[in-house]
Amino acid sequence: MSKHYEIKMQDVTLIATRIRKSAYLCLFLASTHFTMRTRRSRSLPRSRRIGNTSTIRTRLFSDVLIDNGNRFTLSNFPRRTVGIPTSEGRKPIIEKEEPVPPVKPDLTVENVDLNISTNSKEHHTNEYSISEEGRGLIVRRGQIFDITIELNRDYDVKKDDLKFVFLAGDNPSPTKGTRVSLILSDKDTTKEWGAWILKNEKKRLSIRINTPPTCYVGIWKLQIETVVKSDNKIIVFDMCHDQNIYLLFNPWCKYDQVYLHEQDLLNEYILNDKGRIYVGNQKSMNGRKWNFGQFEKDILDCAMYLLDNNVSLWSTRGDPVKMARKISALANGSDEYGVLEGNWSGDYEGGKSPLHWVGSIAILQEYYKTKRTVCFGQCWVFSGITTTLCRTLGIPARSVTNFASAHDCDGSISIDNHFDVKGDALDELDDDSVWNFHVWNDVWMARPDLPKGYGGWQAIDATPQEASEGIYQCGPAPLAAIKTGEVYLPFDTPFVFAEVNADRVFWQMQETGDLKHIGLNKHSIGKHISTNLPTGKPMGNWETFCYDRFREDVTNQYKHQEGSNEERTAVMRANQESSKKGIYHEGKPMDVQFELLEKETAPYGKDFEIILKISNNSKEIRTLSGSICTSSMYYTGVPAKRIKNLAIDNEKIAANKSKELSLKVTFDEYYSKLVDQCHMKMSCMCTILETKHTYVDQDTFRLIKPELKIKAPAAGKVGEKIKAEVSFTNPLPCALTSSELTVEGTGLTKNQVIPQSIVSSTQTFMTTIEILPTKAGLRELIVSFNSKELEMVDGSCEIKISE
């Protein structure tokens, strides 16, 4: 019984073509009666459509074959349904079946083993949770890896061929380099894509694959095509493997731009998942423990998600210079839907205080889960997640802290501060600022885009301070160029140079409205630039400003010795076209010497005192007018609230005599005016009425908080609970309310936030926490106490975990 089909003119053309190519189709058409329609209509697309919805099924294990260039669906694949409405609004009443191909699969791939355990160890990626769980293969570019495939029959080298196709992105393309086809070869290729048989065990083949050291970093898919040659025909069967292959930068490969030659440095800047980020000020700093956690669950996937949604040019993914610049933009939420939103207001409603974070893991996991910018962060938090993102992608990175860090807003490469005629600071005129500390990142890479000699460490900064090319991004700026003042080299080198080596210029606003240049400080910016000391390097010495032997001072990598001819030459070179005229005019020396006695720290909860020492070296009486002032400040150098002021009005100093002026501040006077981290600013301006010379100086110090003590066993085992006791004494004459403990430790515990009860004045707080180790090795437990009245009371301890 013949069937009746209603078809269109365009279908006739398609059918005629198939008649010529297949005897099977000829028999099919011969048994069928057609009614012709000449009305125009859309042609049937290749993918199956129902109405206006298109679905394309992913085909595994040889769902498709190709015969002489034509692709056919195998007989066990669902037939195609025609469901496109006609111009009259009616749907066709028939179905068309895909012709059954005359050739059945001869050679098919039955299984593919990516050898995740072996390959991940060779590529230093075995610590990733993806590798541990066997969810995908993580390899580094420019390095071979082996896979094993099982076939349905013995492999015949003379008759059979295998093709390996690597696909990246939504629309893989050979011209974009996101679709790479490899034919098995007999030779080992370097710096190029390649695949060859390592071992032929009949139905089981070991294949070695090589990727170029310039390969795009991202998630790739592997498709294997089995090619059968028979009777002058080529028949191809496709198999797409369902596990992802993650390709990363490779600092172990000497041909990769991020190649780093020392194993100790690789252990620190790629493999170390914990460290210290230094905070405080130049006279009192400490290393705050930070969990980078680049191997933890969702971290690599989060990095790939950021790239997939924000890096449209795949060529960018092969270039670590462009990638580092992009990461500095993606880490902040100011543009391009980045990870973290900055907040320096002190009001953190609707988010989490930056002071409460102790690692990158919780931030990146929350972002990956919600796909929304996380609230809130400040510079050390931005740096922490940037280190994590770089290390997880294979770019050597470190968090770097610059104390007394300049923020140059107008590109003058100088920092301008203003005073009135009475000596009071005119903060509203100060666009520039000096941060007590600022944290950014260094990334290691060659710079083929620059003249020779500018490779190595490059500064990038994810904290959104100033826009660069319309986006809040900064760097990479070569440290070699920053050190010599070659600020014309990309990227954002003038801004970073000013952060570490700007001169501070003081101006006085006259009653006429004119500005008078009253002072210049050449040596107050860029102090004790610090990073975590790599394991294996000799420990540093105890220093008065930092009792932390794990600190590495890298100031000499950013600038020559302060005051040296080389340092001054670099400053003058950088300032050739940007400095304000006349600021380097020295003038006559003063015959009265001033010293604002340096105050390093003061205990939080106690009174403090500021002292100005004045020495009259002349043979005549000198008369002074001015003021000494103290105020609370944000760590960014922005004044918060004025606390107390001491006016100096016609103060007489006898010839060859000295005098001290004192400003005393009590706890009650400063407590209600403090802001985050308890940073304080003291400033002084004095004018000698007889000589018209002016002295001006500013300095900072901070109120020191107690240390959190942790008592825990020195060793433990995976899967066995460990108890740790934490304690500290409340130093304030008031109770601590809304308290909580934040607990983290890579391989020890998931992030915990544990509410705590009220801590009375001078009471010793003590509690016990439980952790359950999941990974062997030397692990670090990090605990932070935070309350409404007292924040960032931190502590840590190391625990050796065995299997």
Secondary structure as the mmCIF struct_conf table of DSSP 4:
data_model
#
loop_
_struct_conf.conf_type_id
_struct_conf.id
_struct_conf.beg_label_comp_id
_struct_conf.beg_label_asym_id
_struct_conf.beg_label_seq_id
_struct_conf.end_label_comp_id
_struct_conf.end_label_asym_id
_struct_conf.end_label_seq_id
STRN STRN1 LYS A 3 GLU A 6
HELX_RH_AL_P HELX_RH_AL_P1 MET A 9 LYS A 21
HELX_RH_AL_P HELX_RH_AL_P2 ALA A 23 ALA A 30
TURN_TY1_P TURN_TY1_P1 SER A 31 SER A 31
STRN STRN2 THR A 32 THR A 35
HELX_LH_PP_P HELX_LH_PP_P1 ARG A 42 PRO A 45
BEND BEND1 ARG A 46 SER A 47
STRN STRN3 ARG A 49 ILE A 50
TURN_TY1_P TURN_TY1_P2 GLY A 51 ASN A 52
STRN STRN4 THR A 53 SER A 54
BEND BEND2 PHE A 61 SER A 62
STRN STRN5 VAL A 64 ASP A 67
TURN_TY1_P TURN_TY1_P3 ASN A 68 GLY A 69
STRN STRN6 ASN A 70 THR A 73
TURN_TY1_P TURN_TY1_P4 SER A 75 ASN A 76
BEND BEND3 PHE A 77 PHE A 77
HELX_LH_PP_P HELX_LH_PP_P2 PRO A 78 THR A 81
STRN STRN7 VAL A 82 GLY A 83
TURN_TY1_P TURN_TY1_P5 SER A 87 GLU A 88
BEND BEND4 GLY A 89 GLY A 89
HELX_LH_PP_P HELX_LH_PP_P3 ARG A 90 PRO A 92
BEND BEND5 ILE A 93 ILE A 93
HELX_LH_PP_P HELX_LH_PP_P4 GLU A 97 PRO A 101
BEND BEND6 PRO A 102 PRO A 102
BEND BEND7 ASP A 106 LEU A 107
STRN STRN8 VAL A 109 ASP A 113
HELX_RH_AL_P HELX_RH_AL_P3 ILE A 116 GLU A 122
TURN_TY1_P TURN_TY1_P6 HIS A 123 HIS A 124
TURN_TY1_P TURN_TY1_P7 ASN A 126 GLU A 127
BEND BEND8 TYR A 128 TYR A 128
HELX_RH_AL_P HELX_RH_AL_P4 SER A 129 GLU A 132
TURN_TY1_P TURN_TY1_P8 GLU A 133 GLY A 134
BEND BEND9 ARG A 135 ARG A 135
STRN STRN9 GLY A 136 ARG A 140
TURN_TY1_P TURN_TY1_P9 ARG A 141 GLY A 142
BEND BEND10 GLN A 143 GLN A 143
STRN STRN10 PHE A 145 LEU A 151
BEND BEND11 ASN A 152 ARG A 153
TURN_TY1_P TURN_TY1_P10 VAL A 157 LYS A 159
STRN STRN11 ASP A 160 ALA A 168
BEND BEND12 GLY A 169 ASN A 171
TURN_TY1_P TURN_TY1_P11 PRO A 174 GLY A 177
BEND BEND13 THR A 178 THR A 178
STRN STRN12 ARG A 179 ILE A 183
STRN STRN13 SER A 185 SER A 185
BEND BEND14 ASP A 186 LYS A 187
BEND BEND15 THR A 190 GLU A 192
STRN STRN14 GLY A 194 GLU A 201
TURN_TY1_P TURN_TY1_P12 LYS A 202 LYS A 203
STRN STRN15 ARG A 204 ASN A 210
TURN_TY1_P TURN_TY1_P13 PRO A 213 THR A 214
HELX_LH_PP_P HELX_LH_PP_P5 CYS A 215 VAL A 217
STRN STRN16 GLY A 218 SER A 230
TURN_TY1_P TURN_TY1_P14 ASP A 231 ASN A 232
STRN STRN17 LYS A 233 CYS A 240
BEND BEND16 ASP A 242 GLN A 243
STRN STRN18 ASN A 244 LEU A 248
TURN_TY1_P TURN_TY1_P15 PRO A 251 TRP A 252
TURN_TY1_P TURN_TY1_P16 LYS A 254 TYR A 255
BEND BEND17 ASP A 256 ASP A 256
TURN_TY1_P TURN_TY1_P17 GLN A 257 VAL A 258
HELX_RH_AL_P HELX_RH_AL_P5 GLN A 263 LEU A 266
HELX_RH_PI_P HELX_RH_PI_P1 ASN A 267 LEU A 271
STRN STRN19 LYS A 274 ASN A 281
TURN_TY1_P TURN_TY1_P18 GLN A 282 LYS A 283
STRN STRN20 SER A 284 ASN A 291
TURN_TY1_P TURN_TY1_P19 GLN A 294 PHE A 295
BEND BEND18 GLU A 296 GLU A 296
TURN_TY1_P TURN_TY1_P20 LYS A 297 ASP A 298
HELX_RH_AL_P HELX_RH_AL_P6 ILE A 299 ASN A 310
HELX_RH_3T_P HELX_RH_3T_P1 TRP A 314 GLY A 318
HELX_RH_AL_P HELX_RH_AL_P7 PRO A 320 LEU A 330
TURN_TY1_P TURN_TY1_P21 ALA A 331 ALA A 331
STRN STRN21 ASN A 332 ASN A 332
TURN_TY1_P TURN_TY1_P22 GLY A 333 SER A 334
BEND BEND19 ASP A 335 ASP A 335
TURN_TY1_P TURN_TY1_P23 GLU A 336 TYR A 337
BEND BEND20 VAL A 339 VAL A 339
STRN STRN22 LEU A 340 GLY A 342
BEND BEND21 SER A 345 GLY A 346
TURN_TY1_P TURN_TY1_P24 GLU A 349 GLY A 350
BEND BEND22 GLY A 351 GLY A 351
HELX_RH_3T_P HELX_RH_3T_P2 PRO A 354 HIS A 356
STRN STRN23 GLY A 359 GLY A 359
BEND BEND23 SER A 360 SER A 360
HELX_RH_AL_P HELX_RH_AL_P8 ILE A 361 THR A 370
BEND BEND24 ARG A 372 ARG A 372
STRN STRN24 VAL A 374 GLY A 377
HELX_RH_AL_P HELX_RH_AL_P9 CYS A 379 LEU A 393
TURN_TY1_P TURN_TY1_P25 GLY A 394 GLY A 394
STRN STRN25 ALA A 397 HIS A 407
BEND BEND25 CYS A 409 ILE A 413
STRN STRN26 SER A 414 PHE A 419
TURN_TY1_P TURN_TY1_P26 VAL A 421 LYS A 422
BEND BEND26 GLY A 423 GLY A 423
STRN STRN27 ALA A 425 ALA A 425
HELX_RH_3T_P HELX_RH_3T_P3 ASP A 427 LEU A 429
STRN STRN28 SER A 433 MET A 445
TURN_TY1_P TURN_TY1_P27 PRO A 448 ASP A 449
BEND BEND27 LEU A 450 LEU A 450
TURN_TY1_P TURN_TY1_P28 LYS A 452 GLY A 453
STRN STRN29 GLY A 456 ILE A 460
BEND BEND28 THR A 463 THR A 463
BEND BEND29 GLN A 465 GLU A 466
STRN STRN30 SER A 468 SER A 468
TURN_TY1_P TURN_TY1_P29 GLU A 469 GLY A 470
STRN STRN31 ILE A 471 ILE A 471
BEND BEND30 TYR A 472 TYR A 472
STRN STRN32 ALA A 477 PRO A 478
HELX_RH_AL_P HELX_RH_AL_P10 LEU A 479 THR A 484
TURN_TY1_P TURN_TY1_P30 GLY A 485 GLY A 485
TURN_TY1_P TURN_TY1_P31 VAL A 487 TYR A 488
BEND BEND31 LEU A 489 LEU A 489
TURN_TY1_P TURN_TY1_P32 PRO A 490 ASP A 492
HELX_RH_AL_P HELX_RH_AL_P11 THR A 493 ASN A 501
HELX_LH_PP_P HELX_LH_PP_P6 ALA A 502 ALA A 502
STRN STRN33 ASP A 503 MET A 509
TURN_TY1_P TURN_TY1_P33 GLU A 511 THR A 512
BEND BEND32 GLY A 513 GLY A 513
STRN STRN34 LEU A 515 ASN A 521
BEND BEND33 LYS A 522 GLY A 526
STRN STRN35 LYS A 527 ASN A 532
HELX_LH_PP_P HELX_LH_PP_P7 LEU A 533 PRO A 534
TURN_TY1_P TURN_TY1_P34 THR A 535 GLY A 536
BEND BEND34 LYS A 537 LYS A 537
HELX_LH_PP_P HELX_LH_PP_P8 PRO A 538 MET A 539
STRN STRN36 GLU A 543 GLU A 543
TURN_TY1_P TURN_TY1_P35 THR A 544 PHE A 545
STRN STRN37 CYS A 546 CYS A 546
TURN_TY1_P TURN_TY1_P36 ARG A 549 PHE A 550
STRN STRN38 ARG A 551 ASP A 553
HELX_RH_AL_P HELX_RH_AL_P12 THR A 555 TYR A 558
BEND BEND35 LYS A 559 LYS A 559
HELX_LH_PP_P HELX_LH_PP_P9 HIS A 560 HIS A 560
BEND BEND36 GLN A 561 GLN A 561
TURN_TY1_P TURN_TY1_P37 GLU A 562 GLY A 563
BEND BEND37 SER A 564 SER A 564
HELX_RH_AL_P HELX_RH_AL_P13 ASN A 565 ALA A 574
TURN_TY1_P TURN_TY1_P38 ASN A 575 SER A 578
BEND BEND38 SER A 579 SER A 579
HELX_LH_PP_P HELX_LH_PP_P10 LYS A 580 LYS A 580
TURN_TY1_P TURN_TY1_P39 LYS A 581 TYR A 584
HELX_LH_PP_P HELX_LH_PP_P11 LYS A 588 MET A 590
BEND BEND39 ASP A 591 ASP A 591
STRN STRN39 VAL A 592 LEU A 596
STRN STRN40 THR A 601 PRO A 603
TURN_TY1_P TURN_TY1_P40 TYR A 604 GLY A 605
BEND BEND40 LYS A 606 LYS A 606
STRN STRN41 PHE A 608 ASN A 616
BEND BEND41 SER A 618 GLU A 620
STRN STRN42 ARG A 622 MET A 633
TURN_TY1_P TURN_TY1_P41 TYR A 635 THR A 636
BEND BEND42 GLY A 637 GLY A 637
STRN STRN43 PRO A 639 ILE A 653
TURN_TY1_P TURN_TY1_P42 ALA A 655 ASN A 656
STRN STRN44 SER A 658 VAL A 665
HELX_RH_AL_P HELX_RH_AL_P14 PHE A 667 TYR A 670
HELX_RH_3T_P HELX_RH_3T_P4 TYR A 671 LYS A 673
HELX_RH_3T_P HELX_RH_3T_P5 ASP A 676 CYS A 678
STRN STRN45 HIS A 679 ILE A 688
TURN_TY1_P TURN_TY1_P43 LEU A 689 THR A 691
STRN STRN46 THR A 694 ILE A 704
HELX_LH_PP_P HELX_LH_PP_P12 LYS A 705 LEU A 708
STRN STRN47 LYS A 709 LYS A 711
BEND BEND43 ALA A 714 ALA A 714
STRN STRN48 ALA A 715 LYS A 717
TURN_TY1_P TURN_TY1_P44 VAL A 718 GLY A 719
BEND BEND44 GLU A 720 GLU A 720
STRN STRN49 ILE A 722 THR A 729
BEND BEND45 LEU A 732 CYS A 734
STRN STRN50 LEU A 736 LEU A 736
BEND BEND46 SER A 738 SER A 738
STRN STRN51 GLU A 740 GLY A 745
TURN_TY1_P TURN_TY1_P45 THR A 746 LEU A 748
STRN STRN52 THR A 749 PRO A 755
STRN STRN53 VAL A 759 VAL A 759
TURN_TY1_P TURN_TY1_P46 SER A 761 THR A 762
HELX_LH_PP_P HELX_LH_PP_P13 GLN A 763 GLN A 763
STRN STRN54 THR A 764 ILE A 771
BEND BEND47 LYS A 775 LYS A 775
STRN STRN55 GLY A 777 ASN A 786
BEND BEND48 LYS A 788 GLU A 789
STRN STRN56 VAL A 793 SER A 802
#
